């Protein structure tokens, strides 16, 4: 009893002296007030300098409007991001929310590592119908689509104008004629397009064949959908482009593997075009001395007026660690952040189109109707319109060229990219490349899909 009275007296005296001593006021004010709702969560992504700056600005804005939440940002370049994420998932050290390619949901066994986003209570009605179908595995929505993307051509009109070409080609035949003209005017040193790597040539050839035969590279039963004869036609077409100054005749002639900083694109401007995801064109655009020379073209066609050959996919998505499943406070924080970057007008304008034209209708309309910046004149937006227009036109003709979730799987993609790369370096003939693709395509796809 006496001990209790003694402690009570000590506590009363302690509080009295705190109240009387003004010097303790500054001490107390330096201690943050932590409520039960204060949450810190981590967010990792890859991107260019522009994307990093915009993302951190959006994070700062979010924290100013929601002071109970703090975000630990973890930026990275594209190179190595996928491997790092996979290793972190294996060790249960991934960020709470992280940026992913849509096919990683499959190759990284997302069902075991990623939270079902329906548990966050996100309103998916703000997204285009069926956009999250490719991100759904066994009924679980494992990724939130930020945007969609497709490979399209962007051209440096300065290369064409130098050769006396004032109108951009729109068909493959016109492109070949332009290559001949540009080659003739430059003594063979300039090209209508230039150097493309195996990934780019793959999608070029598959788009060309899909235009002709109205089918996806991978069939609905997960088999190679092009015959040997059709592949022979595709490789012959690539050779036609290489022999008419559209593409360089041998990739050993140019060892610069980083397209955006290739001197033939940036300094000498020997290359008249690129084939790139419309969401990543800024990497090339920002390197040009005069960005106004870059023209959004789209996809060359077999015949004038056609709108075919467009493969597309979810450009990138946000995934949430399954660790968050048992943390309601962190779930609410992440949901608030996701809703913030897709509905807050200021945040939407900060992020702009650096992750592509947003799929969320509020974000899309905010950028569409912006009076401070004309986002619709960006190369990303122009490309987005072309991708969606061509893809939707194909659907009306019962042609679905949505990119298969395992098309870019690290193991499977080597089955078509490596033979094409050896072909581009003149190490293998077309026949050898085709044999290698046919012999391994179906079995390897079945292997990676089977886990």
Secondary structure, DSSP 8 states (H G I E B T S, - for coil): -HHHHHHHHHHHHHHHHHHH-THHHHHHHTS----TT-EEEEEEEE--HHHHHHHHHHHHHHHHH-TTEEEEEEEE-STTHHHHHHHHHHTT---SEEEE-TTHHHHTTHHHHB--GGGGT--GGGS-TTTTGGGEETTEE--EEEEEEEEEEEEEHHHHHHTT--S---BHHHHHHHHHHHHHHHTT--BSSB---HHHHHHHHHHHHHHHH---SB-TTSSB-S-HHHHHHHHHHHHHHHTTTSB-S-GGG-----GGG-HHHHTS--B-EEEEEGGGTHHHHTTSS-GGGEEEEE--BSSTT------EEEEEEEEEBGGGGG-HHHHHHHHHHHHHHHH-HHHHHHHTTTT-S-SSHHHHHHHHT-SSS-GGGSHHHHHHHHHHHHHHHHHHTT---B--TTTT-TTTHHHHHHHHHHHHTTSS-HHHHHHHHHHHHHHHHHHHHT-
